[in-house]
Structures are given as C-alpha cells and as structure tokens.
Amino acid sequence: MIIPKALLQQVLDSGNPHIRVAVERFVAHLIRRNPLDLVQQIEELIARQLANGDCSLAGIAQQLAMNERTLQRRLEAQQIRFSDILDRVRRSQAHEFLAQAALPLAEVAFSSVTANSDLSAGLSALVRHDTGSVTFGVLI
C-alpha cells in the first residue's frame, strides 16, 4: 500500500465537532471510573481481588500490565509500600463489614483477609490501625 506524503501530512482538524465532544466526555468518564493515580488503581484491584485470593504484588502488577519490579519502584518513588495499601484496603473493608450488624465477627474477619486464608489476619489489620499491634489466637 502506497500513501502519498501530502496525505499523511494533512491535518485532520476538520472532524465532526459533535463526535469530538462525545469522545472527550467518554474519555473523561473512563478516567473517573479508572483513575490514573497508581495507588487508587491498586486499592481498587486489591478490593476486587481479596475475595479471589490473589492479592499479591505479582498478581496486581500483572493486572496493571506492569512488571512486578516496576510496580515496586513506582510505589517506592511515592514512599508507599504494597503491604500498607493492602492493610488499608482490608481495614476499610472490615469497617464496612462491621457496620453491617447482621454479619458475625468471624465472617467479617474472613471476608477482609481471604487472600491470606488466615482468619485472625482480618481482625489484625483492623486492630493494628485502631489500637496498636495485637495478636489474635484461633477463633472458633
């Protein structure tokens, strides 16, 4: 296929202004739904992945189409650790679950820590933030 050089240099500014406005709105909507802020993206992915069990740095990096080490470097540049983000999301989910009086405490702990399959870690994430470091025994 041969394309004339003059055609390649032609400015496409004569497009439909209505389509341009619609595309700009659509892109703005996408940015609102999928923020460009890396930490927010990681928080959203962790919140979705807690129930699935793959809340590792490697799993989140893969979902971001990013090398694991690259993700670590970007977080380090912002002076943030992945484990801190993970704890913050777990704590937030635990607070939300605790607000639902109908859920038993064991279910709240399990729901906020499924990725580790350790029942006490869900409560630990909540307690570390609220009262300091606490170690829980097995809850049965």
Secondary structure, DSSP 8 states (H G I E B T S, - for coil): ----HHHHT---TTS-HHHHHHHHHHHHHHHHHS-S-HHHHHHHHHHHHTTTT--SHHHHHHHTT--HHHHHHHHHHTT--HHHHHHHHHHHHHHHHHH-TTS-HHHHHHHTTTTTT-HHHHHHHHHHHHTS--------
